[in-house]
Amino acid sequence: MSASWLLPGIWLGSLLSLLLSLLLSTVLAWCAAQHRYRRREGNAHAAALLQALPAAVIGTDRHGMVRYLNARAASLGGLPLEQGVGISVAQLLPLLHDGTAVDAACQVRDCITQQSVLEVPRGAVLLRPADGVRVDVQYSCAPLAHGDGAVLLLHDVSARRHAEQQLEFIAHHDGLTGLPNRLHFQIRCEHAIAYARRHRSLLAVLFVDIDRFKPINDSLGHDVGDAVLAQFAQRVQQCVRKVDTVARQGGDEFIILLSELHAVQDAERVAGKIIDAIAAPFIVREYSLSVAASVGIALYPDDDDDVPALIEKADMAMYAAKRRAPGTCLRYAPRMQMQSCSRAILETALRHALERNEFVLHYQPRVSLPSGTVTGVKALLRWKHPEQGLTMPLDFLPVLEDSALILPVGAWVLATAVEQARYWLQEGRKLTVSVSLSARQFYQRDIVRNVAAALDAAGVPGYCIELDIAAGILIDRSQNCEQILQQFRQLGMTVCISDFGTGEASLKLLKRFPADAVRIEKCFVDEMDGDSEEGAAMARAIVAMARTLRLRTIASGVESAAQLALLSDMGCDEAFGYLLGRAMAPADMAPLLGKAISAGAN
């Protein structure tokens, strides 16, 4: 049988086989193309993700040569993207850690060898090669699989570091002056003591307080007070070396650390420079303000070797200097410890005295020299101490005036004096009750309102009260005093200027301020004993000046008939003192009222 009939079938099978082979090849090629496409898409997507990461990403080989870097890494390195590939990672990223140079390529090799992740969270700085700018960074390095290389991630944390530094500064510095605060001062002082102990050298702690600062805050406001504090800090800094530390203790108090001293006199010289620098007026807006600086000194190792103790002893010395004379300097002495303890006990006792109504007012008669009759009284504070009996102001008034207690006690004195004036007024006796105002009281913002409220509460007209104000108070803050005095007089009260001639008060001050009387102080009256005309010269000058300005004159501390006669001859209007009547309880005043008083009425 012929096989020719098989040829068409064989040919058809071959054709089908060829077509299947072509189709399979096409499908395989298409699948391969799809795989390559997806791979390219995946690579592109991965590259996009790396570029979008908020961190610098660098891929290296096992030797630390850069294979890949994203745009942030190129920017950190200061190079174009294409130039970063192929160079050493150490060249791309010159790093420092805690101030020491770091070889990034070596770290990569160590990371791959140890197959462990390296993390450097703090203290790393990148020195950008292009411009030398220091960039705070946080970085980590992780090995790739099979040890083929590593990947580095770097974060620019400069903004965070800056914020941390600001918080650190705020935590250790005063916000107003920019000076170190107490905490920072103590840390520096501890380091300085350790240094002084090793090198057997001296150091000093100075405690500085601004005298007459509170009236500025009370009368002119905290903005003006803050400006004075800032200027004060600048002046003090100019008086010390760069190695020394000036810190703000709080309020109007500053502490200074003087290290590496050769002698005690070095600290005293610096204290003197500070006192002199503060003496010049402080110009704030339209105000010219005068303050002073009292300085206390404590030395290591002579006075103590403990930081808190040194500060405390310098503080004691400062208060001792302030009590002796504002604007002076004293070195700590052991006796100050007892004085400070006694002072604290006394202040506590005075606080209880106010609570327990142990204060009383006595009144000293004030006599008209032409008529010899009692025209007024001087209100004087006394303390009925439960153990020591009646205590005079010299024993406790300085503590009251240095503390905040002067405000409530002063308010009590005013209210009690006004109430006594009301009692005498109801008896038909028109006596002027003279009440002294302290500096702290005078510079309260609401002092006029407080005085007016006391008058209203008792129903007493203003002419029954005379306010005794020291000239030094008016000198310190003259810009605002005129208005306050005028408001007092609008309430009907009279104003007497005391301490005139004992300080810096001048004729210009009396001409400027609305006042009704000026007081001749006891120190000038004491000089009038004897036949010498020179002794009476000051009193005579004050009387003549007051007459020219139409002011009354009131002599204080008159103790002899000769003094009284001279005062009367020179035209003095009124006087008070032991010769004319001692200070006494209100009930004891009755026999003296309404009749002429002769010398020696006691």
C-alpha positions in Angstrom: 0.0 0.0 0.0 1.4 3.4 -0.9 2.3 5.8 2.0 1.7 8.9 0.0 -1.6 9.5 1.8 0.4 10.0 5.0 2.4 13.0 3.8 -0.4 15.6 4.3 -0.8 14.5 7.9 2.9 14.6 8.7 3.1 18.1 7.2 0.1 19.3 9.2 1.5 17.9 12.4 4.8 19.6 11.9 3.0 22.9 11.2 1.0 22.5 14.4 4.1 21.6 16.4 5.9 24.7 15.0 2.9 26.9 15.8 2.8 25.6 19.4 6.5 26.1 19.8 6.2 29.7 18.5 3.2 30.4 20.8 5.0 28.9 23.8 8.1 31.1 23.0 5.9 34.1 22.7 4.1 33.4 26.0 7.4 32.8 27.7 8.9 36.0 26.2 5.8 37.9 27.3 6.0 36.5 30.8 9.7 37.3 31.0 9.0 40.9 29.8 6.2 41.2 32.3 8.6 40.0 35.1 11.3 42.5 33.9 8.6 45.2 33.8 7.4 44.4 37.3 11.0 44.3 38.5 11.7 47.6 37.0 8.5 49.0 38.4 9.4 47.5 41.8 12.9 49.0 41.7 11.5 52.4 40.6 9.0 52.2 43.5 11.7 51.3 46.0 13.9 54.1 44.7 11.0 56.5 45.1 10.4 55.3 48.6 14.1 55.8 49.5 14.1 59.3 48.1 11.0 60.1 50.0 12.3 58.9 53.4 12.9 61.8 55.9 16.4 60.5 56.5 19.7 60.2 54.6 20.1 56.7 53.2 23.5 55.4 52.0 24.2 51.9 50.7 27.8 50.7 50.7 29.8 47.6 49.7 31.7 45.6 52.2 34.6 48.0 52.0 32.6 51.1 52.8 32.4 52.4 49.2 29.1 54.1 48.3 26.9 52.2 46.0 23.7 54.2 46.5 22.6 57.4 48.2 19.4 59.3 48.2 19.0 63.0 47.8 19.1 63.8 51.5 22.4 61.9 51.9 23.9 63.9 48.9 22.6 67.1 50.5 24.2 66.3 53.9 27.4 65.5 52.2 27.3 68.7 50.1 27.8 66.8 46.8 25.7 66.3 43.7 23.9 62.9 43.7 25.9 61.4 40.9 29.3 62.4 42.5 28.5 60.6 45.7 28.5 57.1 44.2 31.9 55.3 44.1 33.6 57.3 46.9 34.3 56.2 50.4 31.5 56.8 52.9 34.2 58.4 55.2 34.9 61.0 52.4 31.2 61.6 51.9 30.4 62.0 55.6 33.3 63.3 57.8 31.8 62.5 61.3 32.7 63.5 64.9 31.4 61.7 67.9 31.8 63.6 71.2 34.4 65.8 69.6 36.5 62.8 68.3 36.9 62.1 64.5 35.1 58.9 63.4 36.0 56.8 60.3 32.6 55.9 58.9 34.1 53.3 56.5 35.8 51.5 59.4 32.4 51.4 61.2 30.8 49.9 58.1 33.4 47.1 58.0 33.0 46.4 61.7 29.3 46.3 61.3 29.5 43.7 58.5 32.1 41.6 60.3 30.1 41.5 63.5 26.8 41.2 61.7 25.3 43.6 64.3 23.5 47.0 64.1 25.5 50.1 65.2 23.5 53.0 66.6 24.7 56.5 67.6 21.7 58.3 69.0 23.6 61.4 70.5 26.7 63.4 70.3 27.4 62.9 66.5 28.3 65.9 64.3 28.8 65.9 60.6 31.3 68.4 59.2 29.9 69.1 55.7 32.9 69.1 53.3 31.5 71.7 51.0 31.2 74.5 53.5 32.5 73.2 56.8 29.0 73.6 58.5 28.5 71.5 61.6 25.3 69.5 61.4 24.0 67.5 64.5 23.1 64.0 63.3 21.8 60.8 64.7 22.8 57.7 62.7 22.8 53.9 62.5 24.5 51.3 60.4 23.0 47.8 59.6 24.7 45.0 57.6 23.0 43.5 54.5 22.4 39.8 54.0 25.3 37.6 53.0 27.8 40.3 54.1 27.5 42.1 50.7 27.5 45.6 52.3 25.7 47.8 54.7 23.1 50.6 54.8 23.5 53.8 56.8 20.6 56.0 58.0 21.3 59.5 59.2 18.8 62.0 60.6 19.5 65.8 60.8 18.6 66.6 64.4 20.0 70.2 64.5 16.6 71.7 65.2 15.9 69.3 68.0 19.4 69.8 69.4 18.8 73.6 69.3 15.5 73.2 71.1 17.2 71.0 73.8 19.9 73.6 74.2 17.4 76.3 74.7 15.5 74.3 77.3 18.8 73.5 79.0 19.7 77.2 79.0 16.3 78.1 80.4 16.6 75.5 83.1 20.0 76.9 84.3 19.7 80.7 83.6 17.5 83.6 84.7 15.0 84.6 82.0 15.3 88.4 82.7 19.0 88.9 83.0 20.4 85.9 81.1 22.6 85.2 84.1 23.1 81.7 85.6 20.4 80.8 88.2 21.0 79.4 91.7 21.2 75.8 90.4 23.8 76.6 87.8 25.7 78.7 90.3 25.9 75.9 92.8 27.2 73.5 90.1 29.9 76.0 89.1 30.7 76.7 92.7 31.2 72.9 93.5 33.6 72.6 90.5 35.5 75.7 91.7 35.8 74.4 95.2 37.1 71.0 93.9 39.7 73.0 91.8 40.6 75.2 94.8 41.0 72.1 97.0 43.4 70.5 94.5 45.5 73.6 94.0 45.1 75.0 97.6 43.8 78.3 96.4 41.2 80.8 97.6 37.7 81.5 96.2 35.0 84.0 97.4 31.3 84.1 97.3 29.8 87.6 97.2 26.1 88.1 98.0 24.8 91.4 96.5 21.5 93.1 97.4 20.1 96.2 95.8 19.2 98.8 98.4 16.0 100.8 97.8 14.8 98.6 95.0 11.4 97.7 96.3 10.0 101.3 96.1 10.8 101.3 92.4 8.7 98.2 91.8 5.9 99.5 94.1 5.7 103.0 92.7 6.9 102.8 89.1 5.9 99.2 88.2 7.6 95.9 87.5 8.6 96.9 83.9 10.8 99.7 85.3 12.1 97.4 88.1 13.0 94.7 85.5 14.9 97.3 83.5 16.9 98.3 86.6 17.7 94.6 87.3 18.9 94.0 83.8 21.2 97.1 83.9 22.4 96.1 87.3 23.4 92.7 86.0 25.3 94.2 83.2 27.2 96.6 85.5 28.1 93.8 87.9 29.4 91.6 85.0 31.7 94.4 83.9 33.3 94.4 87.4 34.5 90.7 87.3 36.7 88.5 85.1 35.5 86.0 82.5 36.5 83.1 84.7 34.2 84.5 87.5 30.4 83.7 87.7 27.6 86.2 88.3 24.2 84.7 89.0 20.8 85.9 90.0 19.8 84.5 93.3 16.2 85.8 93.0 14.3 89.1 93.3 16.9 91.9 93.8 19.7 89.6 95.0 22.7 88.4 93.1 25.6 86.0 93.9 29.1 86.1 92.5 31.8 83.4 92.5 35.4 84.7 92.4 37.8 81.9 91.8 41.6 81.6 91.8 42.1 84.5 94.3 45.5 85.2 95.8 44.4 87.2 98.8 41.3 88.2 100.7 41.8 91.8 99.5 41.1 90.7 95.9 37.5 89.9 96.8 37.1 93.2 98.7 38.5 95.1 95.7 35.8 93.5 93.5 33.1 94.4 96.0 34.3 98.0 96.0 34.2 98.1 92.2 30.6 96.8 92.3 29.5 99.4 94.8 31.1 102.2 92.8 29.6 101.0 89.6 26.1 100.9 91.0 26.3 104.4 92.5 25.6 106.0 89.1 21.9 106.6 88.4 20.0 104.1 86.3 18.2 105.7 83.4 14.9 104.0 82.5 12.6 105.8 80.2 12.1 109.3 81.7 13.3 108.2 85.1 16.7 108.7 86.7 16.8 106.2 89.5 19.4 105.9 92.3 20.1 102.7 94.1 23.0 101.2 96.1 24.5 97.8 96.5 25.2 96.1 99.8 27.8 93.3 99.6 28.6 90.4 101.8 31.7 88.2 101.4 32.4 84.6 102.4 35.7 82.8 101.6 36.8 79.2 100.9 38.4 77.7 102.9 38.5 80.3 105.7 34.7 80.5 106.3 33.4 77.2 105.0 34.0 74.4 102.4 30.3 73.8 101.6 28.5 75.6 98.8 25.2 76.3 100.6 27.0 77.3 103.8 29.2 79.8 101.9 26.2 81.3 100.2 24.4 81.6 103.6 27.3 83.2 105.3 27.8 85.7 102.4 24.1 86.5 102.8 24.6 87.1 106.6 27.5 89.4 105.9 25.4 91.3 103.3 22.7 91.9 105.9 25.2 93.1 108.4 26.6 95.5 105.8 23.1 96.8 105.1 22.4 97.3 108.8 25.7 99.2 109.2 25.1 101.5 106.2 23.5 100.7 102.8 26.0 100.6 100.0 28.8 99.1 101.9 30.7 95.7 102.1 31.5 93.4 104.9 33.3 90.1 105.2 31.6 87.3 107.1 32.5 87.0 110.8 31.3 84.2 113.2 29.4 86.7 115.4 27.0 87.3 112.4 25.7 83.7 112.8 24.3 84.6 116.3 23.0 88.0 115.0 21.2 86.3 112.2 19.7 83.7 114.5 18.5 86.4 116.8 17.1 88.4 114.0 15.1 85.5 112.7 13.8 84.9 116.2 12.9 88.6 116.6 11.1 88.6 113.2 9.0 85.6 114.3 8.2 87.3 117.6 7.1 90.5 115.8 4.8 88.5 113.6 3.2 87.0 116.6 3.0 90.5 118.3 0.9 91.7 115.4 -1.4 88.7 115.6 -1.7 88.9 119.4 -2.3 92.7 119.5 0.9 93.4 121.5 1.6 96.7 119.7 0.5 99.9 121.2 0.7 103.6 120.3 2.0 106.2 122.6 1.7 109.9 121.9 4.2 112.7 122.5 2.8 116.2 122.8 3.7 118.8 120.2 3.7 122.3 121.5 3.1 125.6 119.8 6.1 127.8 120.8 4.2 131.1 120.6 1.3 130.0 122.8 2.8 127.1 124.7 -0.3 125.0 124.1 -0.5 121.4 122.8 -1.5 121.6 119.1 -0.8 118.1 118.1 0.9 114.8 119.0 3.5 112.5 117.5 2.3 108.8 117.3 5.1 106.5 118.4 5.0 102.7 118.2 5.7 100.6 121.3 5.8 96.8 121.8 4.3 95.3 125.0 6.6 92.3 125.0 5.0 89.5 127.2 8.4 88.9 128.9 10.5 92.1 128.5 7.7 94.6 129.0 7.4 97.8 127.0 10.0 97.8 124.2 11.2 100.8 122.4 11.3 101.1 118.5 15.1 101.1 118.3 15.1 97.5 119.4 12.7 96.2 116.7 11.9 98.9 114.1 14.9 98.1 111.8 13.7 94.4 111.6 10.2 95.6 110.8 11.4 97.9 108.1 13.7 95.3 106.5 10.8 92.8 106.3 7.4 92.8 104.8 5.9 93.1 108.3 6.3 96.9 108.1 3.3 97.0 105.8 0.7 95.4 108.0 2.2 97.0 111.1 2.2 100.4 109.4 -1.4 99.9 108.4 -2.3 99.1 112.0 -0.4 102.3 113.2 -2.3 104.5 110.7 -5.7 103.0 111.6 -5.1 103.2 115.3 -3.9 106.8 115.1 -6.9 107.8 113.0 -9.2 106.2 115.5 -7.6 108.1 118.4 -7.9 111.3 116.4 -11.7 110.5 116.1 -11.9 110.0 119.9 -10.2 113.4 120.6 -12.4 115.1 118.0 -15.5 113.8 119.7 -14.2 115.3 122.9 -13.9 118.7 121.1 -10.1 118.6 120.9 -8.8 119.4 117.4 -5.4 117.8 117.7 -3.1 117.0 114.7 -1.9 113.4 115.0 1.5 113.0 113.2 2.1 109.6 111.7 5.4 108.5 110.0 5.3 106.6 106.8 8.1 104.2 105.9 9.6 103.9 102.4 7.8 100.6 101.8 4.5 102.1 102.8 5.0 105.3 100.7 5.8 103.3 97.6 2.8 101.0 97.7 0.8 101.6 94.6 -2.4 102.0 96.6 -1.0 104.0 99.5 -3.3 107.0 98.9 -6.4 104.8 98.6 -5.4 103.0 101.9 -5.0 106.3 103.8 -8.3 107.5 102.4 -10.0 104.3 103.4 -8.6 104.6 107.0 -10.0 108.2 107.2 -13.4 107.1 105.8 -13.7 104.1 108.2 -13.2 106.4 111.2 -15.1 109.3 109.9 -12.2 111.6 110.5 -11.4 114.7 108.4 -8.0 114.8 106.8 -6.8 117.9 108.7 -6.6 115.7 111.8 -3.7 113.7 110.4 -0.2 114.9 109.4 2.0 112.5 107.4 5.7 112.5 108.4 7.8 111.6 105.3 11.6 111.4 105.3 13.3 113.6 102.7 15.4 110.6 101.5 12.3 108.9 100.3 11.4 111.8 98.1 15.0 112.1 96.7 15.0 108.5 95.6 11.9 108.6 93.5 11.2 112.2 92.9 9.3 111.8 89.6 6.3 110.2 91.2 6.4 111.7 94.7 4.9 115.0 93.8 1.7 113.4 92.6 1.4 111.2 95.7 2.0 114.2 98.1 -0.6 116.3 96.2 -3.1 113.5 96.5 -2.5 113.4 100.3 -3.1 117.1 100.5 -6.3 116.8 98.5 -7.5 114.5 101.3 -7.1 117.5 103.6 -4.0 116.1 105.4 -0.8 118.0 106.0 2.7 116.8 105.0 5.9 117.3 107.1 9.3 116.6 105.6 11.6 115.0 108.2 15.4 114.3 108.2 16.0 117.4 106.2 19.6 118.4 106.2 20.9 115.0 107.3 21.3 113.5 103.8 21.2 114.7 100.3 17.9 116.7 100.5 18.2 120.2 99.1 16.3 123.5 99.0 15.2 122.5 95.5 13.4 119.5 96.9 11.4 121.6 99.4 10.5 124.1 96.6 9.3 121.3 94.3 7.2 119.2 96.6 3.8 120.2 98.1 4.6 120.2 101.8 3.3 122.1 104.8 6.1 121.8 107.4 9.8 120.8 107.7 11.2 119.2 110.8 14.4 120.2 112.5 16.1 117.0 113.5 17.3 116.2 117.1 21.0 116.1 115.9 20.7 119.8 115.0 18.8 120.7 118.2 21.6 118.9 120.3 24.2 121.3 118.8 22.3 124.3 120.2 23.4 123.8 123.8 26.0 126.3 125.0 26.8 129.8 123.9 28.2 129.0 120.5 26.3 130.6 117.6 27.7 127.9 115.3 25.7 125.2 117.1 22.5 126.9 116.2 23.5 127.8 112.6 21.9 124.8 111.0 18.6 125.2 112.9 18.5 128.9 112.2 19.1 128.3 108.4 16.3 125.7 108.3 13.9 128.1 110.0 14.8 131.0 107.7 14.5 128.8 104.6 11.1 127.4 105.7 9.8 130.9 106.4 10.7 131.9 102.9 8.9 128.9 101.5 5.9 129.5 103.8 6.5 126.2 105.6 6.1 125.6 109.4 9.1 124.4 111.3 8.8 121.7 114.0 11.8 121.0 116.2 12.3 117.4 117.6 14.2 116.1 120.6 14.1 119.3 122.7 15.6 118.4 126.1 16.7 121.7 127.7 15.3 125.1 128.4 18.2 126.7 126.6 17.3 124.8 123.4 13.7 125.8 123.7 14.5 129.5 124.2 16.8 129.6 121.2 14.2 127.9 119.0 11.5 130.3 120.1 13.8 133.3 119.5 14.7 132.2 115.9 11.0 131.8 115.1 10.5 128.0 115.2 6.7 127.3 115.2 6.4 124.0 117.2 8.5 121.6 119.2 8.4 118.3 120.9 10.8 116.4 123.2 11.3 115.1 126.7 11.4 118.6 128.1 7.9 119.3 126.9 6.4 115.9 127.5 7.4 112.3 127.2 5.5 109.8 124.9 2.6 108.5 126.9 -0.6 106.4 126.6 -3.7 108.3 125.3 -5.3 108.3 128.8 -2.3 110.1 130.2 -2.5 112.9 127.6 -5.8 114.3 129.0 -4.2 116.6 131.7 -1.9 118.3 129.2 -4.6 119.1 126.6 -6.2 122.6 126.5 -3.6 124.4 128.7 -0.2 125.9 128.3 2.8 123.6 128.9 5.8 124.9 130.8 9.3 123.5 130.4 9.8 120.4 132.4 6.2 119.3 132.1 7.2 115.7 132.8 
